[in-house]
Amino acid sequence: MRMGEMWSHVGSTMGSLMFIYALFKQFFPYHLQDYIEKHFKKLVSFAYPYVEITFDEFTGERMKRSEAYSAIETYLSGKSSASAKRLKADVVKDSQSVVLSMDFNEEVTDEFQGVKVWWAARKTPHKTQRISWFPADDEKKFYKLTVHKSYRELITESYVSHVLKKGKAIATKNRQRKLYSNNPSHNWYGYKRTKWSNVVFEHPATFDTLAMEAKKKEEIKNDLIKFSKGKDYYASIGKAWKRGYLLYGPPGTGKSSMIVAMANLLDYDVYDLELTAVKDNSELRRLLIDTSSKSIVVIEDIDCSLDLTGQREKKKKAKDKDDEGMDPIANMVNEEEKKESKVTLSGLLNCIDGLWSACGGERIIVFTTNYVEKLDPALIRRGRMDVHIEMSYCCFDAFKVLAKNYLKIESHPLFEEIERLLGETKMAPADVAENLMPKSDYEKEETCFERLIEALKTTKEEAIKKADEEAHAKEEKEEKEKQQSEKDENEKEKSADDAKK
């Protein structure tokens, strides 16, 4: 029997009871209403002998998506495709299959140890009027499980656990890694979108294709694998199951490729956190709580992403000065654009290493920067950024990886000269790779190596020239400072002589 048919049988009875109850509430004395209400509930329970269990999409004041809700959604996908009339479709796993799930206000039946249960997908509309083409941010979605009350113990103790376990197993089997980005805090018309948007993450970079010293790569891989298997170890030492990595070095040295390689090695999702789009510390906490386990949270160019050096107040005063005299209407129109992030250093530290960092497990936090010396020492100390990885200029080991990747060559007579030049020249792996990449299908490998050699020689000459210019500029500066010092000294002596006279 479907839920709709069941309701048709009990609907008339419930309607009659509600009518009678309304009369009692209106005409019976106030001091008797509690007594009447108590027995009315017993009567309703007799007329409607079913138990309803609700599983909300979000838990903890909507701060975190419920794992139970996700598991139920996955579990019911197979049931829905077989019996539900209205379905939602989603493409997964390399776009080779489609997963169907029941649409809202649909219902499906399930059976467990001979007991029939009913599942329904529901959502409550937003209480205030909103623009129709925007989905409501705080719309409540939930699954409702209905079963006869005589089977309450079987359902609560066995069936629900069965559904969650099965749903998680199906999700693991069909799992597709994703790249998430946080949405801006402020939007037109007061509309707030979901905290994270995502795309399928299918980047091919791995540690095998990463241009880096072989020994260094192996150390990083071993550290990552040990972390992924360290749930019991972290619990035994009383630490949250997370690990921080700081990737620093000049542009083009492979910091982003390293993050991709880490994600591909561990099969983790990646959350690209743009701090300048985060309104304040509270929103930052909500964002990080809403990340899943088995994930890498990335804050790229941390030295540029957020003002953590105490200069914010100076910038605010300068901005206020620039705004003086501006048309009030223009100020009002651009108000949203002028809002800056109020995330503080202490707020960021509390999220990555404080009490809130323990909300969830198996997470890696990665900071990248081109200028590690600009960062606050409190941000990158051990325990917060546990592993510091210098992404340096291209060495010969890294070149051999690139030669194999781009040209499928592991040895060549020109390797000796390239090794010598790499030892004398600072060139980023990205620049080496660009010179190695064939410009046409007919270009020979030797031509690519010769182009790289010329580029290395040019870079070396430019570095020498720049060093000479800097040395010359330094000498001129020192000479000017010396002359100014002598001039100041002479003026002091002259002033002293004049004073004596």
C-alpha positions as CSV (number, residue, x, y, z in Angstrom):
1,M,0.0,0.0,0.0
2,R,1.4,3.4,-1.0
3,M,1.4,6.3,1.5
4,G,-1.3,8.1,-0.5
5,E,-3.6,5.1,-0.3
6,M,-2.9,4.7,3.4
7,W,-3.8,8.4,4.0
8,S,-7.1,8.0,2.2
9,H,-8.2,5.3,4.7
10,V,-7.3,7.3,7.8
11,G,-8.0,10.8,6.4
12,S,-11.7,10.9,7.2
13,T,-11.1,9.5,10.8
14,M,-8.4,12.1,11.5
15,G,-10.7,14.9,10.1
16,S,-13.5,13.9,12.4
17,L,-11.1,13.8,15.4
18,M,-9.7,17.2,14.6
19,F,-13.2,18.7,14.3
20,I,-14.2,17.2,17.7
21,Y,-11.0,18.5,19.3
22,A,-11.6,22.0,18.0
23,L,-15.1,22.0,19.6
24,F,-13.6,20.8,22.9
25,K,-11.0,23.6,22.8
26,Q,-13.7,26.2,22.2
27,F,-16.4,25.1,24.7
28,F,-14.7,23.2,27.5
29,P,-13.3,25.1,30.5
30,Y,-9.6,26.1,30.4
31,H,-8.7,23.9,33.4
32,L,-10.0,20.8,31.7
33,Q,-8.2,21.4,28.3
34,D,-4.9,19.7,29.4
35,Y,-6.8,16.6,30.4
36,I,-8.7,16.6,27.1
37,E,-5.5,17.1,25.1
38,K,-3.8,14.3,26.8
39,H,-6.5,11.8,26.0
40,F,-6.9,13.3,22.5
41,K,-3.3,12.4,21.6
42,K,-3.9,8.8,22.8
43,L,-7.0,8.7,20.4
44,V,-5.0,10.0,17.5
45,S,-2.2,7.5,18.2
46,F,-4.8,4.7,18.0
47,A,-6.3,6.0,14.8
48,Y,-2.9,6.6,13.1
49,P,-0.7,3.7,14.3
50,Y,2.5,4.8,12.5
51,V,5.8,6.2,13.6
52,E,7.5,8.9,11.5
53,I,11.3,9.6,11.7
54,T,12.7,12.7,10.0
55,F,16.3,13.0,8.7
56,D,17.2,16.7,8.1
57,E,19.7,17.7,5.4
58,F,21.7,19.9,7.9
59,T,22.6,19.5,11.5
60,G,23.9,21.8,14.2
61,E,22.0,25.0,13.3
62,R,22.6,24.3,9.5
63,M,26.3,24.4,9.9
64,K,27.1,20.9,8.6
65,R,25.4,18.7,6.0
66,S,24.2,15.5,7.7
67,E,26.1,12.3,6.7
68,A,22.9,10.4,7.4
69,Y,21.0,12.4,4.9
70,S,23.6,11.9,2.2
71,A,23.7,8.1,2.9
72,I,19.9,7.8,2.7
73,E,19.9,9.8,-0.5
74,T,22.4,7.4,-2.0
75,Y,20.6,4.3,-0.6
76,L,17.3,5.3,-2.1
77,S,18.6,6.1,-5.5
78,G,18.2,2.4,-6.6
79,K,14.7,2.2,-5.1
80,S,13.7,5.4,-6.7
81,S,14.7,4.5,-10.2
82,A,12.5,1.4,-9.9
83,S,9.3,2.8,-8.5
84,A,9.2,6.7,-8.2
85,K,7.3,8.6,-10.9
86,R,9.3,11.8,-10.7
87,L,13.1,11.5,-10.6
88,K,16.2,13.7,-10.6
89,A,19.2,12.7,-12.7
90,D,22.9,13.2,-12.0
91,V,25.9,12.0,-14.1
92,V,28.8,10.4,-12.2
93,K,32.0,8.4,-12.7
94,D,33.6,9.7,-15.9
95,S,30.2,10.6,-17.4
96,Q,29.5,7.0,-18.2
97,S,26.5,6.4,-16.0
98,V,23.5,8.3,-14.6
99,V,22.2,8.1,-11.0
100,L,18.5,8.7,-10.5
101,S,17.0,9.8,-7.2
102,M,13.4,10.7,-6.3
103,D,12.3,14.2,-6.6
104,F,10.8,16.2,-3.7
105,N,7.3,15.2,-2.7
106,E,7.8,11.7,-4.1
107,E,7.7,8.5,-2.1
108,V,9.1,5.0,-2.4
109,T,8.6,1.8,-0.4
110,D,11.2,-0.5,1.0
111,E,11.1,-3.8,2.8
112,F,13.4,-5.1,5.6
113,Q,13.0,-8.5,7.2
114,G,9.4,-8.7,5.9
115,V,8.5,-5.3,7.2
116,K,7.3,-2.6,4.8
117,V,8.4,1.0,5.3
118,W,7.7,4.2,3.4
119,W,10.3,6.9,2.4
120,A,9.3,10.4,1.3
121,A,11.5,13.3,0.2
122,R,10.2,16.6,1.5
123,K,11.3,20.3,1.6
124,T,9.7,23.3,3.3
125,P,9.4,26.5,1.2
126,H,11.1,29.7,2.4
127,K,8.8,31.8,4.7
128,T,9.6,35.1,3.0
129,Q,9.1,36.0,-0.7
130,R,12.3,35.8,-2.8
131,I,13.2,36.2,-6.4
132,S,11.9,33.1,-8.2
133,W,15.0,32.2,-10.2
134,F,17.1,31.9,-7.0
135,P,16.8,28.8,-4.8
136,A,16.3,29.6,-1.2
137,D,19.5,29.3,0.8
138,D,17.8,28.2,4.0
139,E,15.2,26.0,2.5
140,K,14.7,22.9,4.8
141,K,15.1,19.5,3.1
142,F,14.5,16.2,4.7
143,Y,13.7,12.5,4.3
144,K,10.7,11.1,6.3
145,L,10.6,7.4,7.2
146,T,7.2,6.0,8.1
147,V,6.6,2.6,9.6
148,H,3.9,0.9,11.8
149,K,4.6,1.5,15.5
150,S,4.7,-2.3,16.2
151,Y,8.0,-2.4,14.3
152,R,9.6,0.6,16.0
153,E,12.4,-1.4,17.7
154,L,13.4,-3.3,14.6
155,I,13.5,-0.1,12.5
156,T,15.4,2.1,15.0
157,E,17.9,-0.6,16.1
158,S,18.5,-2.4,12.8
159,Y,17.0,-1.0,9.7
160,V,18.3,2.6,10.0
161,S,21.8,1.3,10.6
162,H,21.4,-1.0,7.6
163,V,20.4,1.9,5.4
164,L,23.3,4.2,6.5
165,K,25.9,1.4,6.1
166,K,24.6,0.4,2.6
167,G,24.3,4.0,1.5
168,K,27.9,4.8,2.5
169,A,29.1,1.7,0.7
170,I,27.4,2.7,-2.5
171,A,28.7,6.2,-2.2
172,T,32.3,4.9,-1.8
173,K,31.9,2.7,-4.8
174,N,30.5,5.5,-7.0
175,R,32.6,8.3,-5.5
176,Q,33.7,11.0,-7.9
177,R,36.3,13.5,-6.7
178,K,35.4,17.1,-6.9
179,L,37.0,20.6,-6.8
180,Y,35.1,23.0,-4.6
181,S,35.2,26.8,-4.4
182,N,33.5,29.0,-1.9
183,N,30.9,31.4,-3.1
184,P,31.1,35.2,-2.4
185,S,29.5,36.3,0.9
186,H,27.6,39.2,-0.5
187,N,25.2,39.0,-3.4
188,W,22.6,41.2,-5.0
189,Y,19.1,41.6,-3.4
190,G,20.4,40.0,-0.2
191,Y,20.5,36.6,-1.8
192,K,23.0,34.1,-0.4
193,R,24.0,31.1,-2.4
194,T,25.2,27.8,-1.0
195,K,28.5,27.9,0.7
196,W,30.4,25.7,-1.8
197,S,30.1,25.1,-5.5
198,N,31.9,22.3,-7.2
199,V,33.0,20.8,-10.5
200,V,34.3,17.3,-11.3
201,F,38.0,17.1,-10.5
202,E,39.9,15.1,-13.1
203,H,43.4,16.7,-13.3
204,P,46.0,14.2,-14.5
205,A,49.0,15.4,-12.5
206,T,50.6,12.7,-10.2
207,F,53.9,12.4,-8.3
208,D,55.3,10.5,-11.3
209,T,54.8,13.5,-13.5
210,L,55.9,16.0,-10.9
211,A,59.2,17.7,-11.6
212,M,61.1,17.3,-8.4
213,E,64.0,15.4,-6.8
214,A,63.1,11.7,-6.6
215,K,64.2,11.5,-2.9
216,K,62.1,14.5,-1.9
217,K,59.0,13.2,-3.7
218,E,59.3,9.8,-2.0
219,E,59.5,11.5,1.5
220,I,56.3,13.5,0.8
221,K,54.4,10.5,-0.5
222,N,55.4,8.4,2.5
223,D,54.2,11.3,4.8
224,L,50.9,11.6,3.1
225,I,50.2,7.8,3.1
226,K,51.1,7.6,6.8
227,F,48.7,10.4,7.6
228,S,45.8,8.8,5.6
229,K,46.3,5.6,7.7
230,G,46.8,7.4,11.0
231,K,43.3,7.7,12.5
232,D,44.1,5.5,15.5
233,Y,47.5,7.1,16.0
234,Y,46.2,10.7,16.0
235,A,43.5,9.6,18.5
236,S,46.1,8.0,20.8
237,I,48.3,11.1,20.9
238,G,45.2,13.4,21.5
239,K,45.4,15.4,18.2
240,A,42.8,16.2,15.6
241,W,43.2,14.1,12.5
242,K,44.6,16.8,10.2
243,R,47.9,17.8,8.8
244,G,49.3,21.1,7.5
245,Y,51.6,21.6,4.5
246,L,53.3,24.9,3.5
247,L,54.4,25.0,-0.1
248,Y,56.7,27.9,-0.8
249,G,58.9,29.0,-3.6
250,P,59.1,31.2,-6.8
251,P,56.3,31.3,-9.3
252,G,56.2,28.4,-11.8
253,T,57.9,25.9,-9.4
254,G,54.9,23.5,-9.3
255,K,53.0,24.3,-6.1
256,S,49.6,23.8,-7.7
257,S,50.8,20.6,-9.4
258,M,51.9,19.3,-6.0
259,I,48.4,19.9,-4.6
260,V,46.9,17.9,-7.5
261,A,49.4,15.1,-7.0
262,M,48.5,14.9,-3.3
263,A,44.8,14.7,-4.1
264,N,45.3,12.1,-6.8
265,L,47.6,10.0,-4.5
266,L,45.0,9.9,-1.6
267,D,41.9,10.2,-3.7
268,Y,40.8,13.3,-1.8
269,D,38.5,16.2,-2.8
270,V,40.0,19.7,-3.0
271,Y,38.4,22.8,-1.4
272,D,39.9,26.0,-2.9
273,L,39.3,28.5,-0.2
274,E,39.3,32.2,-1.4
275,L,39.7,34.1,1.9
276,T,38.9,37.5,0.3
277,A,35.4,36.2,-0.4
278,V,34.8,35.3,3.2
279,K,32.9,37.9,5.2
280,D,34.2,37.2,8.7
281,N,35.5,34.6,11.2
282,S,32.1,33.1,11.7
283,E,31.6,32.5,8.0
284,L,35.1,31.0,7.8
285,R,34.1,28.5,10.5
286,R,30.9,27.6,8.7
287,L,32.8,27.0,5.5
288,L,35.4,24.8,7.0
289,I,32.9,22.8,9.0
290,D,31.0,22.2,5.8
291,T,34.0,20.5,4.2
292,S,34.0,16.7,4.0
293,S,36.5,14.3,5.4
294,K,39.1,12.9,2.9
295,S,39.7,16.4,1.6
296,I,42.5,19.0,1.0
297,V,41.7,22.6,2.0
298,V,43.9,24.9,-0.1
299,I,44.6,28.6,0.5
300,E,46.8,29.7,-2.3
301,D,49.1,32.8,-2.1
302,I,48.3,33.2,1.5
303,D,50.5,36.3,1.6
304,C,48.2,38.0,-0.9
305,S,44.8,36.4,0.0
306,L,44.3,38.3,3.2
307,D,45.7,41.2,5.1
308,L,47.2,39.5,8.1
309,T,50.0,42.0,8.8
310,G,48.2,44.8,10.7
311,Q,47.9,47.1,7.6
312,R,44.1,46.8,7.4
313,E,43.4,49.9,9.5
314,K,45.8,52.0,7.5
315,K,44.1,50.9,4.3
316,K,40.7,51.6,5.7
317,K,41.6,55.2,6.6
318,A,43.1,55.8,3.2
319,K,40.0,54.4,1.5
320,D,37.7,56.6,3.7
321,K,39.7,59.6,2.7
322,D,39.4,58.7,-1.0
323,D,35.6,58.4,-0.5
324,E,35.2,61.9,0.9
325,G,33.2,64.1,-1.4
326,M,31.9,61.2,-3.5
327,D,28.3,61.3,-4.6
328,P,26.2,59.5,-1.9
329,I,24.3,57.6,-4.5
330,A,27.5,56.3,-6.1
331,N,28.6,55.3,-2.6
332,M,25.4,53.4,-2.1
333,V,25.6,51.6,-5.5
334,N,29.2,50.5,-4.8
335,E,28.7,49.6,-1.2
336,E,28.7,45.8,-1.8
337,E,32.0,46.1,-3.8
338,K,33.6,48.0,-1.0
339,K,33.0,45.4,1.7
340,E,36.2,43.7,2.7
341,S,36.8,40.5,4.5
342,K,37.0,40.8,8.3
343,V,38.7,37.5,8.8
344,T,41.5,38.0,11.3
345,L,44.7,36.1,11.9
346,S,43.4,34.7,15.2
347,G,40.2,33.6,13.5
348,L,42.1,31.8,10.8
349,L,44.4,30.1,13.4
350,N,41.5,29.0,15.5
351,C,39.9,27.3,12.5
352,I,43.1,25.5,11.4
353,D,44.5,24.7,14.8
354,G,42.1,25.6,17.5
355,L,38.9,24.1,18.9
356,W,37.1,24.2,15.6
357,S,39.8,22.3,13.8
358,A,38.6,19.1,15.6
359,C,35.2,19.3,13.8
360,G,35.7,16.5,11.2
361,G,38.7,14.3,10.5
362,E,41.1,13.3,7.8
363,R,41.7,16.7,6.4
364,I,44.9,18.3,4.9
365,I,45.4,22.0,5.0
366,V,47.7,23.5,2.4
367,F,49.1,27.1,2.2
368,T,51.0,28.3,-0.8
369,T,53.2,31.4,-1.0
370,N,55.8,32.9,-3.2
371,Y,57.3,34.9,-0.3
372,V,57.5,32.8,2.9
373,E,59.3,35.6,4.7
374,K,56.2,37.8,4.5
375,L,54.1,35.4,6.6
376,D,53.5,35.8,10.3
377,P,55.6,33.2,12.2
378,A,52.5,32.2,14.2
379,L,50.8,31.1,11.0
380,I,53.4,28.7,9.8
381,R,54.9,27.3,12.9
382,R,55.2,23.5,13.3
383,G,51.9,22.0,14.5
384,R,49.9,24.3,12.2
385,M,52.0,23.8,9.1
386,D,53.6,20.5,10.0
387,V,55.5,20.1,6.8
388,H,57.4,22.9,5.0
389,I,58.1,22.0,1.3
390,E,60.3,24.3,-0.7
391,M,59.4,24.2,-4.4
392,S,62.7,25.3,-5.8
393,Y,64.0,26.0,-9.3
394,C,64.5,23.2,-11.7
395,C,67.2,20.7,-10.9
396,F,68.6,17.9,-13.1
397,D,66.3,15.3,-11.5
398,A,63.3,17.5,-12.2
399,F,64.5,18.0,-15.8
400,K,64.8,14.3,-16.4
401,V,61.1,13.9,-15.3
402,L,60.1,16.6,-17.7
403,A,62.1,15.1,-20.6
404,K,60.4,11.8,-20.0
405,N,56.9,13.4,-19.7
406,Y,57.2,15.7,-22.8
407,L,59.6,13.8,-25.1
408,K,59.6,10.2,-23.8
409,I,63.4,10.3,-23.5
410,E,65.5,9.2,-20.5
411,S,69.0,9.9,-21.9
412,H,70.6,12.0,-24.6
413,P,74.1,13.4,-25.3
414,L,73.0,16.9,-24.6
415,F,71.9,16.0,-21.0
416,E,75.4,16.6,-19.7
417,E,75.4,20.3,-20.9
418,I,71.9,20.8,-19.6
419,E,72.9,19.4,-16.2
420,R,75.8,21.9,-16.0
421,L,73.7,24.9,-17.0
422,L,70.9,24.0,-14.6
423,G,73.5,23.9,-11.8
424,E,74.5,27.5,-12.8
425,T,71.1,28.9,-13.6
426,K,67.8,29.5,-11.8
427,M,64.9,28.5,-14.1
428,A,61.5,27.4,-13.0
429,P,60.2,23.9,-14.0
430,A,57.3,25.6,-15.9
431,D,59.8,27.5,-18.1
432,V,61.9,24.3,-18.7
433,A,58.7,22.5,-19.6
434,E,57.7,25.2,-22.1
435,N,61.0,24.9,-23.9
436,L,60.8,21.1,-24.0
437,M,57.4,21.1,-25.5
438,P,57.5,20.3,-29.3
439,K,56.1,23.2,-31.3
440,S,55.0,20.9,-34.1
441,D,54.5,17.2,-34.8
442,Y,57.7,17.2,-36.9
443,E,60.0,18.9,-34.4
444,K,62.8,16.6,-33.3
445,E,63.8,16.0,-29.6
446,E,67.3,17.4,-30.2
447,T,65.7,20.7,-31.3
448,C,63.8,20.9,-28.1
449,F,67.0,20.3,-26.0
450,E,68.9,22.9,-28.0
451,R,66.1,25.4,-27.5
452,L,66.3,24.7,-23.7
453,I,70.1,25.2,-23.7
454,E,69.8,28.5,-25.5
455,A,67.1,29.6,-23.0
456,L,69.3,28.6,-20.1
457,K,72.3,30.5,-21.5
458,T,70.1,33.6,-22.0
459,T,68.7,33.3,-18.5
460,K,72.2,33.0,-17.1
461,E,73.4,36.1,-19.0
462,E,70.4,38.1,-17.8
463,A,71.0,37.0,-14.2
464,I,74.6,38.1,-14.4
465,K,73.6,41.4,-16.0
466,K,71.0,41.9,-13.3
467,A,73.5,41.1,-10.6
468,D,75.9,43.6,-12.0
469,E,73.3,46.3,-12.2
470,E,72.2,45.6,-8.6
471,A,75.8,45.7,-7.5
472,H,76.4,49.0,-9.4
473,A,73.2,50.4,-7.9
474,K,74.3,49.3,-4.5
475,E,77.7,51.0,-4.9
476,E,76.0,54.2,-6.1
477,K,73.7,54.2,-3.1
478,E,76.5,53.6,-0.7
479,E,78.5,56.4,-2.4
480,K,75.6,58.8,-2.1
481,E,75.1,57.9,1.5
482,K,78.8,58.4,2.2
483,Q,78.7,61.9,0.5
484,Q,75.6,62.8,2.4
485,S,77.2,61.7,5.7
486,E,80.3,63.8,5.0
487,K,78.1,66.8,4.1
488,D,76.1,66.4,7.3
489,E,79.3,66.1,9.3
490,N,80.7,69.3,7.6
491,E,77.5,71.2,8.4
492,K,77.7,70.1,12.0
493,E,81.3,71.3,12.3
494,K,80.4,74.6,10.6
495,S,77.5,75.0,13.0
496,A,79.8,74.3,15.9
497,D,82.3,76.9,14.7
498,D,79.6,79.5,14.3
499,A,78.4,78.8,17.8
500,K,81.8,79.4,19.2
501,K,82.1,82.7,17.4
